Amino acid sequence: MCSRRMNWGRLRRTRWMKSIPYCDRAGNTRAGKGREADWLVEAIEAGAALEDFRNPAYAG
């Protein structure tokens, strides 16, 4: 029996936080999966480009 146990929930959260490809200055984020975030749709309709919201820390 292994004495060390992996905390999978913490590992998933850590990986998820590093994998946020889109964000804005207000703290809104979009992981790029599922339906488009309302804040992102509104910004694009107002004339912003999707690349304006690219997270510079995103490594993917």
C-alpha distance matrix in Angstrom:
0.0 3.8 6.4 9.0 10.2 13.3 16.4 17.9 21.0 21.9 21.5 23.7 26.3 26.5 27.1 29.6 31.6 32.1 33.2 36.3 39.1 41.9 42.9 46.1 47.4 47.0 43.2 43.1 40.5 40.1 37.0 39.2 37.6 39.2 42.7 44.6 44.5 47.8 48.4 48.1 50.4 52.9 52.9 53.4 56.2 57.8 58.0 54.8 53.0 49.3 48.9 50.2 46.9 44.6 41.9 42.5 38.9 37.6 36.1 36.1
3.8 0.0 3.8 5.5 7.2 10.2 13.6 15.4 18.6 19.0 18.4 21.0 23.4 23.3 24.0 26.7 28.4 28.8 30.1 33.3 36.1 39.0 39.9 43.1 44.2 44.0 40.2 40.2 37.7 37.4 34.4 36.6 35.4 37.2 40.6 42.3 42.1 45.4 45.8 45.4 47.9 50.4 50.2 50.7 53.6 55.1 55.2 52.0 50.1 46.5 45.9 47.1 43.8 41.5 38.7 39.1 35.5 34.4 32.9 33.0
6.4 3.8 0.0 3.8 6.5 10.0 12.9 15.5 18.2 18.2 18.1 21.1 23.0 22.7 24.0 26.6 28.0 28.6 30.3 33.2 36.3 39.0 39.5 42.5 43.4 43.0 39.3 39.6 37.3 37.4 34.6 37.2 36.1 38.0 41.3 42.8 42.2 45.4 45.5 45.4 48.1 50.3 50.0 50.8 53.8 55.0 55.2 51.9 50.3 46.8 46.1 47.0 43.7 41.5 38.5 38.9 35.1 34.4 33.2 33.7
9.0 5.5 3.8 0.0 3.8 6.6 9.6 12.3 15.1 14.8 14.5 17.6 19.5 19.0 20.3 23.0 24.3 24.8 26.6 29.5 32.6 35.3 35.8 38.8 39.7 39.5 35.7 36.1 33.7 33.9 31.1 33.8 32.9 34.8 38.1 39.4 38.8 42.1 42.1 41.9 44.6 46.9 46.4 47.2 50.3 51.4 51.6 48.3 46.6 43.1 42.4 43.2 40.0 37.7 34.7 35.1 31.3 30.6 29.5 30.1
10.2 7.2 6.5 3.8 0.0 3.8 6.5 9.0 11.8 12.0 12.0 14.7 16.7 16.8 18.0 20.4 21.9 22.8 24.3 27.1 30.3 32.8 33.4 36.4 37.5 37.0 33.2 33.3 31.0 31.0 28.3 30.9 29.8 31.6 34.8 36.3 35.7 38.9 39.1 39.0 41.6 43.9 43.7 44.5 47.4 48.6 48.9 45.7 44.2 40.6 40.2 41.0 37.6 35.6 32.7 33.4 29.8 28.8 27.9 28.3
13.3 10.2 10.0 6.6 3.8 0.0 3.8 5.7 8.8 8.9 8.3 11.1 13.2 13.3 14.3 16.7 18.4 19.2 20.6 23.4 26.6 29.1 29.8 32.9 34.1 33.8 30.0 30.0 27.5 27.4 24.7 27.3 26.3 28.2 31.5 32.8 32.3 35.6 35.7 35.5 38.1 40.4 40.1 40.9 43.8 45.1 45.3 42.1 40.5 36.9 36.4 37.4 34.0 31.9 29.1 29.9 26.3 25.2 24.3 24.6
16.4 13.6 12.9 9.6 6.5 3.8 0.0 3.8 5.6 5.6 6.4 8.9 10.4 11.0 12.7 14.5 15.9 17.4 18.9 21.3 24.7 26.9 27.3 30.2 31.3 30.7 26.9 26.9 24.7 24.9 22.4 25.3 24.2 26.0 29.0 30.3 29.5 32.6 32.7 32.8 35.4 37.6 37.4 38.4 41.2 42.4 42.8 39.7 38.3 34.8 34.5 35.2 31.7 29.9 27.1 28.2 24.7 23.7 23.4 23.7
17.9 15.4 15.5 12.3 9.0 5.7 3.8 0.0 3.8 5.5 5.0 6.1 8.6 9.9 10.6 12.1 14.3 15.7 16.5 19.0 22.2 24.5 25.3 28.5 30.0 29.4 25.6 25.2 22.6 22.3 19.5 22.2 20.9 22.7 25.8 27.3 26.8 30.1 30.5 30.3 32.7 35.1 35.1 35.7 38.5 40.0 40.3 37.3 35.8 32.2 32.1 33.0 29.5 27.7 25.2 26.5 23.2 21.7 21.3 21.2
21.0 18.6 18.2 15.1 11.8 8.8 5.6 3.8 0.0 3.8 5.4 5.2 6.3 8.7 10.1 10.6 12.4 14.6 15.5 17.3 20.8 22.6 23.0 26.0 27.4 26.5 22.8 22.3 20.0 20.0 17.7 20.6 19.3 20.8 23.7 25.1 24.2 27.2 27.6 27.8 30.3 32.4 32.5 33.5 36.1 37.5 38.1 35.1 34.0 30.4 30.6 31.2 27.6 26.2 23.7 25.4 22.2 20.9 21.2 21.1
21.9 19.0 18.2 14.8 12.0 8.9 5.6 5.5 3.8 0.0 3.8 5.4 5.2 6.2 8.7 9.8 10.7 12.7 14.4 16.3 19.9 21.8 21.8 24.7 25.7 25.1 21.3 21.4 19.3 19.8 17.7 20.9 20.3 22.2 24.9 25.8 24.6 27.6 27.5 27.6 30.5 32.4 32.1 33.2 36.1 37.1 37.6 34.4 33.3 29.9 29.7 30.1 26.5 25.0 22.0 23.4 20.0 19.2 19.5 20.1
21.5 18.4 18.1 14.5 12.0 8.3 6.4 5.0 5.4 3.8 0.0 3.8 5.5 5.2 6.3 8.6 10.1 11.1 12.5 15.2 18.4 20.9 21.5 24.7 26.0 25.9 22.1 22.0 19.4 19.4 16.7 19.6 19.2 21.5 24.5 25.4 24.7 28.0 27.8 27.4 30.3 32.5 32.0 32.8 35.8 36.9 37.1 33.8 32.3 28.8 28.3 29.1 25.7 23.7 20.9 21.9 18.5 17.3 17.0 17.4
23.7 21.0 21.1 17.6 14.7 11.1 8.9 6.1 5.2 5.4 3.8 0.0 3.8 5.5 5.2 6.0 8.6 10.1 10.5 12.9 16.1 18.4 19.4 22.7 24.4 24.1 20.3 19.7 16.8 16.4 13.6 16.4 15.6 17.8 20.9 21.9 21.4 24.8 24.9 24.5 27.1 29.5 29.2 29.8 32.7 34.1 34.3 31.2 29.7 26.1 26.0 27.0 23.5 21.7 19.2 20.9 17.8 16.0 16.1 15.9
26.3 23.4 23.0 19.5 16.7 13.2 10.4 8.6 6.3 5.2 5.5 3.8 0.0 3.8 5.5 5.0 6.1 8.8 9.8 11.3 15.0 16.7 17.0 20.0 21.4 20.9 17.1 16.8 14.4 14.7 12.6 15.9 15.6 17.7 20.3 20.8 19.7 22.8 22.6 22.5 25.4 27.4 27.1 28.1 31.0 32.1 32.5 29.4 28.2 24.8 24.7 25.2 21.5 20.1 17.4 19.2 16.2 15.0 15.9 16.2
26.5 23.3 22.7 19.0 16.8 13.3 11.0 9.9 8.7 6.2 5.2 5.5 3.8 0.0 3.8 5.4 5.3 6.6 8.8 11.0 14.4 16.6 16.8 19.8 21.0 21.1 17.3 17.6 15.1 15.7 13.5 16.8 17.2 19.8 22.4 22.5 21.4 24.6 23.9 23.5 26.6 28.6 27.7 28.7 31.9 32.7 32.8 29.4 28.1 24.7 24.1 24.5 21.1 19.2 16.2 17.3 13.9 13.1 13.6 14.6
27.1 24.0 24.0 20.3 18.0 14.3 12.7 10.6 10.1 8.7 6.3 5.2 5.5 3.8 0.0 3.8 5.5 5.3 6.3 9.4 12.3 15.1 16.2 19.6 21.4 21.8 18.1 17.8 14.7 14.5 11.6 14.4 14.9 17.8 20.7 20.9 20.4 23.9 23.4 22.5 25.4 27.7 26.8 27.3 30.6 31.7 31.5 28.1 26.4 22.9 22.2 23.1 19.9 17.6 14.9 16.0 12.8 11.1 11.1 11.4
29.6 26.7 26.6 23.0 20.4 16.7 14.5 12.1 10.6 9.8 8.6 6.0 5.0 5.4 3.8 0.0 3.8 5.4 5.0 6.9 10.2 12.5 13.5 16.9 18.9 19.0 15.4 14.6 11.4 11.0 8.3 11.5 11.8 14.6 17.2 17.4 16.7 20.2 19.9 19.1 21.9 24.3 23.6 24.2 27.3 28.5 28.6 25.4 23.8 20.3 20.1 20.9 17.4 15.7 13.3 15.3 12.6 10.7 11.7 11.5
31.6 28.4 28.0 24.3 21.9 18.4 15.9 14.3 12.4 10.7 10.1 8.6 6.1 5.3 5.5 3.8 0.0 3.8 5.4 6.1 9.7 11.4 11.5 14.6 16.1 16.4 12.6 12.7 10.0 10.8 9.2 12.7 13.9 16.6 18.6 18.1 16.8 19.9 18.9 18.4 21.7 23.5 22.5 23.5 26.8 27.4 27.5 24.2 22.9 19.7 19.2 19.4 15.9 14.4 11.4 13.2 10.4 9.5 11.3 12.2
32.1 28.8 28.6 24.8 22.8 19.2 17.4 15.7 14.6 12.7 11.1 10.1 8.8 6.6 5.3 5.4 3.8 0.0 3.8 5.9 8.6 11.2 12.0 15.3 16.8 17.9 14.5 14.6 11.7 12.1 10.0 12.9 14.7 17.9 20.0 19.3 18.5 21.7 20.5 19.3 22.6 24.7 23.2 23.8 27.3 27.9 27.5 24.0 22.3 19.1 17.9 18.5 15.4 13.0 9.9 10.9 7.7 6.5 7.7 9.2
33.2 30.1 30.3 26.6 24.3 20.6 18.9 16.5 15.5 14.4 12.5 10.5 9.8 8.8 6.3 5.0 5.4 3.8 0.0 3.8 6.1 9.2 11.0 14.7 17.0 18.0 14.8 14.0 10.5 9.7 7.0 9.5 11.2 14.7 16.9 16.4 16.1 19.6 18.8 17.2 20.2 22.6 21.3 21.5 24.9 26.0 25.5 22.1 20.1 16.6 15.8 17.0 13.9 11.4 9.2 11.0 8.7 5.9 7.1 7.0
36.3 33.3 33.2 29.5 27.1 23.4 21.3 19.0 17.3 16.3 15.2 12.9 11.3 11.0 9.4 6.9 6.1 5.9 3.8 0.0 3.8 5.7 7.3 11.1 13.6 14.5 11.5 10.4 6.8 6.4 4.9 7.7 10.2 13.3 14.8 13.6 12.9 16.2 15.1 13.6 16.8 19.0 17.7 18.1 21.5 22.4 22.1 18.8 17.2 13.8 13.4 14.1 10.6 8.9 6.9 9.8 8.5 6.2 9.0 8.9
39.1 36.1 36.3 32.6 30.3 26.6 24.7 22.2 20.8 19.9 18.4 16.1 15.0 14.4 12.3 10.2 9.7 8.6 6.1 3.8 0.0 3.8 7.0 10.6 13.6 15.1 12.8 11.4 8.1 6.8 5.9 6.8 10.2 13.4 14.6 12.8 12.7 15.9 14.7 12.3 15.3 17.7 16.0 15.8 19.4 20.4 19.6 16.1 14.1 10.6 9.9 11.2 8.2 5.8 5.2 8.1 8.2 5.4 8.3 7.6
41.9 39.0 39.0 35.3 32.8 29.1 26.9 24.5 22.6 21.8 20.9 18.4 16.7 16.6 15.1 12.5 11.4 11.2 9.2 5.7 3.8 0.0 3.8 7.1 10.6 12.0 10.2 8.4 5.8 5.2 6.6 7.4 10.9 13.4 13.5 11.0 10.2 12.8 11.1 8.9 12.2 14.2 12.3 12.7 16.2 16.9 16.4 13.0 11.6 8.3 8.4 8.7 5.2 4.7 5.1 8.9 9.9 8.4 11.7 11.3
42.9 39.9 39.5 35.8 33.4 29.8 27.3 25.3 23.0 21.8 21.5 19.4 17.0 16.8 16.2 13.5 11.5 12.0 11.0 7.3 7.0 3.8 0.0 3.8 7.0 8.2 6.6 5.5 4.3 6.3 8.8 10.5 13.5 15.5 15.2 12.4 10.4 12.4 9.8 8.7 12.5 13.5 11.6 13.0 16.3 16.3 16.3 13.0 12.5 10.1 10.3 9.1 5.4 6.6 5.9 9.5 10.4 10.2 13.9 14.3
46.1 43.1 42.5 38.8 36.4 32.9 30.2 28.5 26.0 24.7 24.7 22.7 20.0 19.8 19.6 16.9 14.6 15.3 14.7 11.1 10.6 7.1 3.8 0.0 3.8 5.5 5.7 5.6 6.8 9.3 12.3 13.7 16.7 18.1 17.2 14.0 11.6 12.3 9.0 8.7 12.4 12.3 9.9 12.2 15.2 14.4 14.7 11.5 12.1 10.8 11.0 8.6 5.8 8.4 8.3 11.2 12.7 13.2 17.0 17.7
47.4 44.2 43.4 39.7 37.5 34.1 31.3 30.0 27.4 25.7 26.0 24.4 21.4 21.0 21.4 18.9 16.1 16.8 17.0 13.6 13.6 10.6 7.0 3.8 0.0 3.8 5.4 7.4 9.5 12.6 15.5 17.3 20.2 21.6 20.6 17.6 14.8 15.0 11.5 11.9 15.4 14.6 12.2 15.0 17.6 16.1 16.6 13.6 14.7 14.0 13.8 10.8 8.9 11.2 10.4 12.4 13.8 15.2 19.0 20.3
47.0 44.0 43.0 39.5 37.0 33.8 30.7 29.4 26.5 25.1 25.9 24.1 20.9 21.1 21.8 19.0 16.4 17.9 18.0 14.5 15.1 12.0 8.2 5.5 3.8 0.0 3.8 5.7 9.0 12.4 15.6 17.7 20.0 20.9 19.7 16.8 13.5 13.4 10.0 11.6 14.9 13.8 12.3 15.5 17.6 16.3 17.6 15.1 16.7 15.8 16.4 13.6 11.2 13.8 13.0 15.5 16.4 17.4 21.2 22.2
43.2 40.2 39.3 35.7 33.2 30.0 26.9 25.6 22.8 21.3 22.1 20.3 17.1 17.3 18.1 15.4 12.6 14.5 14.8 11.5 12.8 10.2 6.6 5.7 5.4 3.8 0.0 3.8 6.4 10.1 12.8 15.5 17.6 18.8 18.2 15.9 12.6 13.4 10.6 11.9 15.4 15.2 14.0 16.7 19.2 18.6 19.6 16.8 17.6 15.9 16.3 14.2 11.1 12.8 11.3 14.0 14.1 14.9 18.6 19.7
43.1 40.2 39.6 36.1 33.3 30.0 26.9 25.2 22.3 21.4 22.0 19.7 16.8 17.6 17.8 14.6 12.7 14.6 14.0 10.4 11.4 8.4 5.5 5.6 7.4 5.7 3.8 0.0 3.8 7.1 10.3 12.6 14.5 15.3 14.5 12.1 8.8 9.9 7.5 8.7 12.1 12.4 11.7 14.2 16.6 16.6 17.8 15.2 15.8 13.8 15.0 13.4 10.0 12.0 11.3 14.6 15.0 14.8 18.4 18.8
40.5 37.7 37.3 33.7 31.0 27.5 24.7 22.6 20.0 19.3 19.4 16.8 14.4 15.1 14.7 11.4 10.0 11.7 10.5 6.8 8.1 5.8 4.3 6.8 9.5 9.0 6.4 3.8 0.0 3.8 6.6 9.2 11.3 12.7 12.6 10.6 8.1 10.5 9.0 8.8 12.3 13.6 12.8 14.4 17.3 17.8 18.5 15.6 15.4 12.6 13.5 12.9 9.1 10.1 9.2 12.9 12.8 11.9 15.4 15.3
40.1 37.4 37.4 33.9 31.0 27.4 24.9 22.3 20.0 19.8 19.4 16.4 14.7 15.7 14.5 11.0 10.8 12.1 9.7 6.4 6.8 5.2 6.3 9.3 12.6 12.4 10.1 7.1 3.8 0.0 3.8 5.5 7.7 9.3 9.5 7.7 6.5 9.8 9.4 8.1 11.0 13.3 12.9 13.5 16.4 17.7 18.2 15.4 14.5 11.2 12.6 13.0 9.4 9.8 9.9 13.6 13.7 11.8 14.7 13.7
37.0 34.4 34.6 31.1 28.3 24.7 22.4 19.5 17.7 17.7 16.7 13.6 12.6 13.5 11.6 8.3 9.2 10.0 7.0 4.9 5.9 6.6 8.8 12.3 15.5 15.6 12.8 10.3 6.6 3.8 0.0 3.8 5.6 8.4 10.1 9.4 9.3 13.0 13.0 11.5 14.0 16.7 16.2 16.3 19.3 21.0 21.0 18.2 16.6 13.0 13.9 15.0 11.6 10.7 10.3 13.7 13.1 10.4 12.6 11.2
39.2 36.6 37.2 33.8 30.9 27.3 25.3 22.2 20.6 20.9 19.6 16.4 15.9 16.8 14.4 11.5 12.7 12.9 9.5 7.7 6.8 7.4 10.5 13.7 17.3 17.7 15.5 12.6 9.2 5.5 3.8 0.0 3.8 6.8 8.3 7.7 9.1 12.7 13.2 10.9 12.6 15.9 15.5 14.8 17.7 19.8 19.5 16.9 15.0 11.3 12.6 14.5 11.6 10.7 11.6 14.8 14.9 11.8 13.6 11.3
37.6 35.4 36.1 32.9 29.8 26.3 24.2 20.9 19.3 20.3 19.2 15.6 15.6 17.2 14.9 11.8 13.9 14.7 11.2 10.2 10.2 10.9 13.5 16.7 20.2 20.0 17.6 14.5 11.3 7.7 5.6 3.8 0.0 3.8 6.7 7.9 9.7 13.4 14.8 13.0 14.0 17.5 17.9 17.1 19.5 22.0 22.1 19.9 18.1 14.5 16.2 18.1 15.2 14.5 15.1 18.4 18.0 14.8 16.2 13.6
39.2 37.2 38.0 34.8 31.6 28.2 26.0 22.7 20.8 22.2 21.5 17.8 17.7 19.8 17.8 14.6 16.6 17.9 14.7 13.3 13.4 13.4 15.5 18.1 21.6 20.9 18.8 15.3 12.7 9.3 8.4 6.8 3.8 0.0 3.8 6.6 8.8 12.0 14.3 13.0 13.2 16.6 17.8 17.1 18.9 21.6 22.3 20.6 19.3 16.0 18.3 19.9 17.1 17.2 18.0 21.5 21.3 18.3 19.9 17.4
42.7 40.6 41.3 38.1 34.8 31.5 29.0 25.8 23.7 24.9 24.5 20.9 20.3 22.4 20.7 17.2 18.6 20.0 16.9 14.8 14.6 13.5 15.2 17.2 20.6 19.7 18.2 14.5 12.6 9.5 10.1 8.3 6.7 3.8 0.0 3.8 6.4 8.9 11.7 10.6 10.1 13.5 15.1 14.5 15.7 18.7 19.6 18.4 17.6 14.8 17.7 18.9 16.4 17.2 18.5 22.2 22.6 19.9 21.9 19.6
44.6 42.3 42.8 39.4 36.3 32.8 30.3 27.3 25.1 25.8 25.4 21.9 20.8 22.5 20.9 17.4 18.1 19.3 16.4 13.6 12.8 11.0 12.4 14.0 17.6 16.8 15.9 12.1 10.6 7.7 9.4 7.7 7.9 6.6 3.8 0.0 3.8 6.4 8.6 6.9 6.6 10.1 11.4 10.9 12.4 15.1 16.0 14.7 14.1 11.4 14.5 15.5 13.1 14.4 16.1 19.8 20.6 18.3 20.7 18.8
44.5 42.1 42.2 38.8 35.7 32.3 29.5 26.8 24.2 24.6 24.7 21.4 19.7 21.4 20.4 16.7 16.8 18.5 16.1 12.9 12.7 10.2 10.4 11.6 14.8 13.5 12.6 8.8 8.1 6.5 9.3 9.1 9.7 8.8 6.4 3.8 0.0 3.8 5.5 5.3 6.3 8.7 10.1 10.8 12.4 14.4 15.8 14.3 14.4 12.0 14.9 14.9 12.1 14.0 15.2 19.0 19.7 17.9 20.9 19.5
47.8 45.4 45.4 42.1 38.9 35.6 32.6 30.1 27.2 27.6 28.0 24.8 22.8 24.6 23.9 20.2 19.9 21.7 19.6 16.2 15.9 12.8 12.4 12.3 15.0 13.4 13.4 9.9 10.5 9.8 13.0 12.7 13.4 12.0 8.9 6.4 3.8 0.0 3.8 5.4 5.1 6.1 8.6 10.0 10.6 12.3 14.5 13.7 14.7 13.2 16.4 15.8 13.6 16.2 17.6 21.3 22.4 21.0 24.1 22.9
48.4 45.8 45.5 42.1 39.1 35.7 32.7 30.5 27.6 27.5 27.8 24.9 22.6 23.9 23.4 19.9 18.9 20.5 18.8 15.1 14.7 11.1 9.8 9.0 11.5 10.0 10.6 7.5 9.0 9.4 13.0 13.2 14.8 14.3 11.7 8.6 5.5 3.8 0.0 3.8 5.6 5.2 6.2 8.7 10.0 10.6 12.8 11.4 12.9 11.7 14.5 13.1 10.9 14.0 15.3 18.8 20.2 19.4 22.8 22.1
48.1 45.4 45.4 41.9 39.0 35.5 32.8 30.3 27.8 27.6 27.4 24.5 22.5 23.5 22.5 19.1 18.4 19.3 17.2 13.6 12.3 8.9 8.7 8.7 11.9 11.6 11.9 8.7 8.8 8.1 11.5 10.9 13.0 13.0 10.6 6.9 5.3 5.4 3.8 0.0 3.8 5.4 5.1 6.2 8.6 9.8 10.9 9.0 9.7 8.0 11.1 10.4 8.4 11.3 13.3 16.8 18.5 17.2 20.4 19.5
50.4 47.9 48.1 44.6 41.6 38.1 35.4 32.7 30.3 30.5 30.3 27.1 25.4 26.6 25.4 21.9 21.7 22.6 20.2 16.8 15.3 12.2 12.5 12.4 15.4 14.9 15.4 12.1 12.3 11.0 14.0 12.6 14.0 13.2 10.1 6.6 6.3 5.1 5.6 3.8 0.0 3.8 5.5 5.2 6.1 8.6 10.1 9.5 10.3 9.4 13.0 12.8 11.6 14.3 16.7 20.1 22.0 20.4 23.4 22.0
52.9 50.4 50.3 46.9 43.9 40.4 37.6 35.1 32.4 32.4 32.5 29.5 27.4 28.6 27.7 24.3 23.5 24.7 22.6 19.0 17.7 14.2 13.5 12.3 14.6 13.8 15.2 12.4 13.6 13.3 16.7 15.9 17.5 16.6 13.5 10.1 8.7 6.1 5.2 5.4 3.8 0.0 3.8 5.5 5.1 6.2 8.9 9.0 11.2 11.2 14.6 13.4 12.6 15.9 18.1 21.4 23.4 22.5 25.7 24.8
52.9 50.2 50.0 46.4 43.7 40.1 37.4 35.1 32.5 32.1 32.0 29.2 27.1 27.7 26.8 23.6 22.5 23.2 21.3 17.7 16.0 12.3 11.6 9.9 12.2 12.3 14.0 11.7 12.8 12.9 16.2 15.5 17.9 17.8 15.1 11.4 10.1 8.6 6.2 5.1 5.5 3.8 0.0 3.8 5.4 5.0 6.6 5.6 8.1 8.7 11.6 9.9 9.6 13.2 15.6 18.5 20.9 20.3 23.5 22.9
53.4 50.7 50.8 47.2 44.5 40.9 38.4 35.7 33.5 33.2 32.8 29.8 28.1 28.7 27.3 24.2 23.5 23.8 21.5 18.1 15.8 12.7 13.0 12.2 15.0 15.5 16.7 14.2 14.4 13.5 16.3 14.8 17.1 17.1 14.5 10.9 10.8 10.0 8.7 6.2 5.2 5.5 3.8 0.0 3.8 5.3 5.2 4.7 6.0 6.8 10.2 9.6 10.0 13.0 16.0 18.8 21.4 20.3 23.2 22.1
56.2 53.6 53.8 50.3 47.4 43.8 41.2 38.5 36.1 36.1 35.8 32.7 31.0 31.9 30.6 27.3 26.8 27.3 24.9 21.5 19.4 16.2 16.3 15.2 17.6 17.6 19.2 16.6 17.3 16.4 19.3 17.7 19.5 18.9 15.7 12.4 12.4 10.6 10.0 8.6 6.1 5.1 5.4 3.8 0.0 3.8 5.4 7.2 9.2 10.5 13.8 13.2 13.7 16.8 19.7 22.6 25.2 24.0 26.9 25.8
57.8 55.1 55.0 51.4 48.6 45.1 42.4 40.0 37.5 37.1 36.9 34.1 32.1 32.7 31.7 28.5 27.4 27.9 26.0 22.4 20.4 16.9 16.3 14.4 16.1 16.3 18.6 16.6 17.8 17.7 21.0 19.8 22.0 21.6 18.7 15.1 14.4 12.3 10.6 9.8 8.6 6.2 5.0 5.3 3.8 0.0 3.8 6.1 9.3 11.4 14.2 12.5 13.5 17.0 19.7 22.3 25.1 24.5 27.6 27.0
58.0 55.2 55.2 51.6 48.9 45.3 42.8 40.3 38.1 37.6 37.1 34.3 32.5 32.8 31.5 28.6 27.5 27.5 25.5 22.1 19.6 16.4 16.3 14.7 16.6 17.6 19.6 17.8 18.5 18.2 21.0 19.5 22.1 22.3 19.6 16.0 15.8 14.5 12.8 10.9 10.1 8.9 6.6 5.2 5.4 3.8 0.0 3.8 6.6 9.6 11.9 10.6 12.4 15.5 18.7 20.8 23.9 23.3 26.2 25.5
54.8 52.0 51.9 48.3 45.7 42.1 39.7 37.3 35.1 34.4 33.8 31.2 29.4 29.4 28.1 25.4 24.2 24.0 22.1 18.8 16.1 13.0 13.0 11.5 13.6 15.1 16.8 15.2 15.6 15.4 18.2 16.9 19.9 20.6 18.4 14.7 14.3 13.7 11.4 9.0 9.5 9.0 5.6 4.7 7.2 6.1 3.8 0.0 3.8 6.6 8.5 6.8 8.7 11.8 14.9 17.0 20.1 19.7 22.6 22.1
53.0 50.1 50.3 46.6 44.2 40.5 38.3 35.8 34.0 33.3 32.3 29.7 28.2 28.1 26.4 23.8 22.9 22.3 20.1 17.2 14.1 11.6 12.5 12.1 14.7 16.7 17.6 15.8 15.4 14.5 16.6 15.0 18.1 19.3 17.6 14.1 14.4 14.7 12.9 9.7 10.3 11.2 8.1 6.0 9.2 9.3 6.6 3.8 0.0 3.8 5.4 5.4 7.6 9.7 13.3 15.2 18.4 17.5 20.0 19.2
49.3 46.5 46.8 43.1 40.6 36.9 34.8 32.2 30.4 29.9 28.8 26.1 24.8 24.7 22.9 20.3 19.7 19.1 16.6 13.8 10.6 8.3 10.1 10.8 14.0 15.8 15.9 13.8 12.6 11.2 13.0 11.3 14.5 16.0 14.8 11.4 12.0 13.2 11.7 8.0 9.4 11.2 8.7 6.8 10.5 11.4 9.6 6.6 3.8 0.0 3.8 5.4 5.8 7.1 10.8 13.2 15.9 14.5 17.0 15.9
48.9 45.9 46.1 42.4 40.2 36.4 34.5 32.1 30.6 29.7 28.3 26.0 24.7 24.1 22.2 20.1 19.2 17.9 15.8 13.4 9.9 8.4 10.3 11.0 13.8 16.4 16.3 15.0 13.5 12.6 13.9 12.6 16.2 18.3 17.7 14.5 14.9 16.4 14.5 11.1 13.0 14.6 11.6 10.2 13.8 14.2 11.9 8.5 5.4 3.8 0.0 3.8 5.3 5.1 8.9 10.4 13.6 12.5 14.8 14.2
50.2 47.1 47.0 43.2 41.0 37.4 35.2 33.0 31.2 30.1 29.1 27.0 25.2 24.5 23.1 20.9 19.4 18.5 17.0 14.1 11.2 8.7 9.1 8.6 10.8 13.6 14.2 13.4 12.9 13.0 15.0 14.5 18.1 19.9 18.9 15.5 14.9 15.8 13.1 10.4 12.8 13.4 9.9 9.6 13.2 12.5 10.6 6.8 5.4 5.4 3.8 0.0 3.8 5.7 8.8 10.3 13.7 13.5 16.4 16.5
46.9 43.8 43.7 40.0 37.6 34.0 31.7 29.5 27.6 26.5 25.7 23.5 21.5 21.1 19.9 17.4 15.9 15.4 13.9 10.6 8.2 5.2 5.4 5.8 8.9 11.2 11.1 10.0 9.1 9.4 11.6 11.6 15.2 17.1 16.4 13.1 12.1 13.6 10.9 8.4 11.6 12.6 9.6 10.0 13.7 13.5 12.4 8.7 7.6 5.8 5.3 3.8 0.0 3.8 6.3 9.0 11.6 11.2 14.5 14.6
44.6 41.5 41.5 37.7 35.6 31.9 29.9 27.7 26.2 25.0 23.7 21.7 20.1 19.2 17.6 15.7 14.4 13.0 11.4 8.9 5.8 4.7 6.6 8.4 11.2 13.8 12.8 12.0 10.1 9.8 10.7 10.7 14.5 17.2 17.2 14.4 14.0 16.2 14.0 11.3 14.3 15.9 13.2 13.0 16.8 17.0 15.5 11.8 9.7 7.1 5.1 5.7 3.8 0.0 3.8 6.2 8.8 7.9 10.9 11.1
41.9 38.7 38.5 34.7 32.7 29.1 27.1 25.2 23.7 22.0 20.9 19.2 17.4 16.2 14.9 13.3 11.4 9.9 9.2 6.9 5.2 5.1 5.9 8.3 10.4 13.0 11.3 11.3 9.2 9.9 10.3 11.6 15.1 18.0 18.5 16.1 15.2 17.6 15.3 13.3 16.7 18.1 15.6 16.0 19.7 19.7 18.7 14.9 13.3 10.8 8.9 8.8 6.3 3.8 0.0 3.8 5.4 5.4 9.0 10.2
42.5 39.1 38.9 35.1 33.4 29.9 28.2 26.5 25.4 23.4 21.9 20.9 19.2 17.3 16.0 15.3 13.2 10.9 11.0 9.8 8.1 8.9 9.5 11.2 12.4 15.5 14.0 14.6 12.9 13.6 13.7 14.8 18.4 21.5 22.2 19.8 19.0 21.3 18.8 16.8 20.1 21.4 18.5 18.8 22.6 22.3 20.8 17.0 15.2 13.2 10.4 10.3 9.0 6.2 3.8 0.0 3.8 5.5 8.1 10.4
38.9 35.5 35.1 31.3 29.8 26.3 24.7 23.2 22.2 20.0 18.5 17.8 16.2 13.9 12.8 12.6 10.4 7.7 8.7 8.5 8.2 9.9 10.4 12.7 13.8 16.4 14.1 15.0 12.8 13.7 13.1 14.9 18.0 21.3 22.6 20.6 19.7 22.4 20.2 18.5 22.0 23.4 20.9 21.4 25.2 25.1 23.9 20.1 18.4 15.9 13.6 13.7 11.6 8.8 5.4 3.8 0.0 3.8 6.2 9.3
37.6 34.4 34.4 30.6 28.8 25.2 23.7 21.7 20.9 19.2 17.3 16.0 15.0 13.1 11.1 10.7 9.5 6.5 5.9 6.2 5.4 8.4 10.2 13.2 15.2 17.4 14.9 14.8 11.9 11.8 10.4 11.8 14.8 18.3 19.9 18.3 17.9 21.0 19.4 17.2 20.4 22.5 20.3 20.3 24.0 24.5 23.3 19.7 17.5 14.5 12.5 13.5 11.2 7.9 5.4 5.5 3.8 0.0 3.8 5.8
36.1 32.9 33.2 29.5 27.9 24.3 23.4 21.3 21.2 19.5 17.0 16.1 15.9 13.6 11.1 11.7 11.3 7.7 7.1 9.0 8.3 11.7 13.9 17.0 19.0 21.2 18.6 18.4 15.4 14.7 12.6 13.6 16.2 19.9 21.9 20.7 20.9 24.1 22.8 20.4 23.4 25.7 23.5 23.2 26.9 27.6 26.2 22.6 20.0 17.0 14.8 16.4 14.5 10.9 9.0 8.1 6.2 3.8 0.0 3.8
36.1 33.0 33.7 30.1 28.3 24.6 23.7 21.2 21.1 20.1 17.4 15.9 16.2 14.6 11.4 11.5 12.2 9.2 7.0 8.9 7.6 11.3 14.3 17.7 20.3 22.2 19.7 18.8 15.3 13.7 11.2 11.3 13.6 17.4 19.6 18.8 19.5 22.9 22.1 19.5 22.0 24.8 22.9 22.1 25.8 27.0 25.5 22.1 19.2 15.9 14.2 16.5 14.6 11.1 10.2 10.4 9.3 5.8 3.8 0.0
